[in-house]
Amino acid sequence: MRMLADELRSRIAARCRGALVPARRRAASTSARRRANAGAAVEPRALPRYVGLFDVDANLTHKAFKGDWREQVVHAAAAGVTHALVPGSSLADSRRALALSQDGGGAEVRMWTTAGVHPFNAAEVGGVDGAMAELRALLGSSERIVALGECGLDYSDGFPPAAAQLVWFERQLDLACELQKPLFLHIRAAFPDARRLLDGRAAELPPVLVHCFDGDAEELQWCLSSGFHVSVSGLVCKAQRGAPLRALLPQIPLDALMVETDAPYLGWKGCRVGHAKGAKKTFPNVPSALPLVVDAVAAAMGRAGGDVAVATAANARRFFGV
Ligand SMILES: [Zn+2]
């Protein structure tokens, strides 16, 4: 219920501020009139409450979006998302993510990508040496690949053994240090090992983003004192699971923060509110839910949503150099 009240307040505030550019307002009302004149049902069209949002983790190569990723991008653009990072999770997936971001889906969302081997795939790919040579070549193949990742450690159930993950993580850390390529990190239930490896390379590290941060207060302080950025995902919108993260948010300086949906993961009731199909489902989460993540972050930080929207987009563009 709190989310609904916050959303309503920020919708009203955005309308009062005139967040929509007049030309778009005219275009929207003209097309609505045209549909009405043609006898078609006029669908209520939500106004974007923010403009210029940057979703730093939209997993559009996921099979959940196989048939409709273009539609998702159009929805995201209508919700005020102008930049999205589509991460790679294996060498093959990184190539798919690059092709997808180059295609762009025909919407006004500028897309960027990463190349790397996610801890979930640490056991699947073949020999490490060959793969690292391929990864090095891939990273140099396009300016659209703005970071090395997702890489990291995840000791949750169902992931490969820690020993396999550690090999891949160390090799990718070394490559990122050598190339000074920004690191896009996935760390879950594995902060002690991640911390040991990152602290051991502190002097050589490139810029680091810990995406979908879900650690505790001490882990957050370590990230911040190390100069890392953290991004907050749809987890912040989950009523119960998001509570510890919401409690930590006031400790994060605005200039260290980014936002993401982590779509199709980490959906919550209401994340698909703008979608006619499956509006009540929690999976897949969608990139057009990013304004709701911004609302929840702003409410937890006690800041205006517009300030969070502007700062997180500026941080991401500066971090990735786009
Ligand atoms: Zn991740």
Boltz pocket constraint, residues with backbone or C-beta under 6 A from the ligand:
constraints:
  - pocket:
      binder: B
      contacts: [[A, 150], [A, 185], [A, 186], [A, 211], [A, 212]]
      max_distance: 6.0
